[in-house]
């Protein structure tokens, strides 16, 4: 039996389903995935702000800020799922060592 989000990744889940997975009695997703999602949301807001600030800063500055925020957002999206995979591996290793 697979945990919710395992096949497509937790990042692909709708917000409500991700929250359900966080609240479930399973090892993952857990705090690392939650932290990565929070980082991704913050980066998305930074990208939005950079795009909307194009009149307050130069176009080059806005583009650079947007690109930086998008890189962070993409890495955070990856980490939502990577943390869950890594934590499951630790749990599996501890069970096999026992």
C-alpha positions in Angstrom: 0.0 0.0 0.0 1.4 3.4 -0.9 1.1 6.6 1.1 -0.9 9.5 -0.3 1.2 11.4 -2.8 3.9 8.8 -3.1 3.5 8.1 -6.8 3.3 11.7 -8.1 5.0 13.3 -5.2 3.6 15.4 -2.4 4.3 18.6 -4.2 1.8 17.6 -6.9 -1.0 17.3 -4.4 -3.8 19.9 -4.0 -3.3 21.9 -0.8 -6.0 20.1 1.1 -4.7 16.7 0.2 -1.1 17.7 1.2 -2.5 18.9 4.6 -4.3 15.6 5.0 -1.0 13.7 4.2 0.8 15.9 6.8 -1.8 15.0 9.4 -1.8 11.3 8.6 -0.2 8.8 10.9 2.6 8.1 8.4 6.3 8.9 8.5 6.2 11.3 5.5 5.5 14.0 4.7 6.8 15.6 7.9 8.5 18.8 9.1 11.1 18.9 6.3 8.5 18.8 3.6 6.4 21.4 5.4 9.5 23.7 5.7 10.3 23.2 2.0 6.7 24.1 1.1 6.8 27.2 3.2 10.1 28.2 1.4 8.4 27.5 -1.9 5.5 29.7 -1.0 7.8 32.5 0.1 9.8 32.3 -3.1 6.6 32.4 -5.2 5.6 35.6 -3.4 9.0 37.0 -4.1 8.6 36.2 -7.8 5.2 37.8 -7.8 6.6 40.9 -6.1 9.5 41.1 -8.5 7.2 40.9 -11.5 4.9 43.6 -10.1 7.8 45.9 -9.2 9.0 46.3 -12.7 8.0 50.0 -12.6 10.0 50.6 -9.4 13.2 48.9 -10.5 14.9 48.5 -13.8 13.7 45.7 -16.1 17.0 43.9 -15.6 16.7 44.1 -11.8 13.1 42.8 -12.0 14.2 40.0 -14.3 17.1 39.0 -12.1 15.0 39.0 -8.9 12.3 37.0 -10.7 14.8 34.4 -11.9 16.4 34.1 -8.4 13.0 33.6 -6.8 11.9 31.0 -9.5 15.2 29.0 -8.9 14.5 29.0 -5.2 10.9 28.0 -5.8 11.9 25.1 -8.0 14.5 23.8 -5.6 11.9 24.1 -2.7 9.4 22.1 -4.8 12.0 19.4 -5.3 12.8 19.4 -1.5 9.2 18.8 -0.6 9.4 15.4 -2.1 13.1 14.7 -1.5 12.7 15.2 2.2 9.9 12.6 2.3 12.1 10.1 0.2 15.1 10.7 2.5 13.1 10.3 5.7 11.5 7.1 4.4 15.0 5.7 3.6 16.2 6.5 7.1 13.2 4.7 8.6 13.7 1.7 6.3 17.4 1.5 7.2 16.6 1.7 10.9 14.1 -1.2 10.5 16.4 -3.3 8.5 19.2 -2.8 11.1 17.0 -3.8 14.0 
